Amino acid sequence: MTDDRLIFEKSSAGRKAFSLPDLDIPEEDIDELVPKDLLRAELNLPELAEIDVVRHFTNLSRKNFGVDSGFYPLGSCTMKYNPKVNEEAAKSPGFTDIHPLQDEAEIQGILELLYNFEQYMCAIFGYDAFTLQPAAGAHGELTSLMMIKAYHRDKGNGKRDKVIIPDSSHGTNPASVSMVGYHPIVVKSNGRGNIDIDALIKAVGDDTAGLMLTNPNTLGLFDEHILGIADIVHQAGGLLYYDGANANATLGICRPADLGFDVAHFNLHKTFATPHGCGGPGAGPVGVNKKLEPFLPVPRIVKTVSGFEFSISDFPKSIGRVHSFHGNINVIVKAYAYIRSLGAKGLKEVAENAVLNANYLMERLKKYYYLPYDRPCQHEFVISAKWQKEKFGVKALDIAKRLLDYGFHPPTIYFPLIVEEALMIEPTETESKETLDAFCDAMIKIAQECETDPEIVKSAPHNTPVGRLDETKAAREPDLKWH
Ligand SMILES: *Cc1c(COP(=O)(O)O)cnc(C)c1O
């Protein structure tokens, strides 16, 4: 350990990677210009040449896995290729050099872009209006539930406080429900991976505020009874919420608003190819139909005869702001570029290819891994390491780690919770047949290793910069600082 630390320490006193212009104010004025408590004689910073800094960060980045360096089939996360043209568009000075406090007259360009983006989202998903403020999917859920709550209060139904959620739901769903002071009611899935209709009928009542559903759900399966489900919830006086974090399978094919969902969020950092992960800024715009439109966050951008402007006063029932200023606008610019470069036909092809790729992988892998729901999937599917665990003591975690040795990012594991030893795979539309085949070959090879040499799988990874980590210790006692 000590040796590693010595190698890691690259600082050398007096070395530097900058040259500053000479001080052009009298030194005696500094005391006056800079408050005393902000002045430090010693700055304990590493001292390095530019080349050392560049190599340090470049080498660190290469130790990590990213969607630009390899296949990343992380189910329910849509880690697809992020086209570089989106980045080019978003870094134009016209977008980066503006300030949210500028006068509306000076920022008509970005206002028009945001206004048009809202129109595109309405057209793609069937809604009457959108808010672009939420910074993530979970934030979109919270925003939506706040609107649902405001809607019921407005109708004098303030005592409705239960939200029905299937047992396959994403973990953020029940968490968002609790955050607005509602209570999640979990209903079972049936043998086809759909909502159990009898269980749903028993769960709804005059205390139902709504239902939250992902369709296709986190098993990658489309619930064919969605119109009936919508009727049951609406007749009970509840609203339907669509978790559209991953809308890859349905773009241009079907629209959640047409299926009966009153409100929905969509992750631009998943479906619309903006960068994603490591907590980087995302965006989870929320679409609503007429029932919920009055409650949308403000300010909203409206079009007037003289141009685009922010409006607050026109929306007295609004839940207010859910983000400082207007959301993560730079993310929206990237998603705008993505939509404009693909067009309606291209977006539909996204869905067709995402579904085709997932079904191709599923068909190739189902001979080697247990497939709990054997029917055509949408953009993702869930297989299980149940056979490997029962026969050879190898778990989904081990298989995920072994994939790293073959140069692939592991799929999502142990989710959804209703499948034991789950491996949830989402290839996305941006991968070629060669990449899909290489991934299948690695998965099949690992299935064979489980039989012939299970230890090599259980002790994986072997080829990565660090070996198998104690993940519990890493989470409980993180050591993140270089002293
Ligand atoms: C990713 C995801 C979310 C949450 O989105 P964040 O941007 O991570 O907050 C919610 N639901 C589903 C189905 C998801 O896949």
The ligand as an SDF file (V2000), in Angstrom:
LIG
                    3D

 15 15  0  0  0  0  0  0  0  0999 V2000
  -33.5770    5.5530  -14.3730 C   0  0  0  0  0  0  0  0  0  0  0  0
  -34.9810    5.3190  -13.9970 C   0  0  0  0  0  0  0  0  0  0  0  0
  -35.6240    6.2010  -13.1200 C   0  0  0  0  0  0  0  0  0  0  0  0
  -34.9300    7.3250  -12.3790 C   0  0  0  0  0  0  0  0  0  0  0  0
  -34.2890    8.2540  -13.2150 O   0  0  0  0  0  0  0  0  0  0  0  0
  -33.0810    9.1280  -12.6210 P   0  0  0  0  0  0  0  0  0  0  0  0
  -32.7430   10.1060  -13.6910 O   0  0  0  0  0  0  0  0  0  0  0  0
  -31.9660    8.1550  -12.3480 O   0  0  0  0  0  0  0  0  0  0  0  0
  -33.5510    9.7800  -11.3710 O   0  0  0  0  0  0  0  0  0  0  0  0
  -36.9650    5.9630  -12.8550 C   0  0  0  0  0  0  0  0  0  0  0  0
  -37.6180    4.9340  -13.4110 N   0  0  0  0  0  0  0  0  0  0  0  0
  -37.0180    4.0620  -14.2630 C   0  0  0  0  0  0  0  0  0  0  0  0
  -37.8140    2.9450  -14.8650 C   0  0  0  0  0  0  0  0  0  0  0  0
  -35.6710    4.2250  -14.5770 C   0  0  0  0  0  0  0  0  0  0  0  0
  -35.0700    3.3640  -15.3890 O   0  0  0  0  0  0  0  0  0  0  0  0
  1  2  1  0
  2  3  1  0
  2 14  2  0
  3  4  1  0
  3 10  2  0
  4  5  1  0
  5  6  1  0
  6  7  2  0
  6  8  1  0
  6  9  1  0
 10 11  1  0
 11 12  2  0
 12 13  1  0
 12 14  1  0
 14 15  1  0
M  END
$$$$
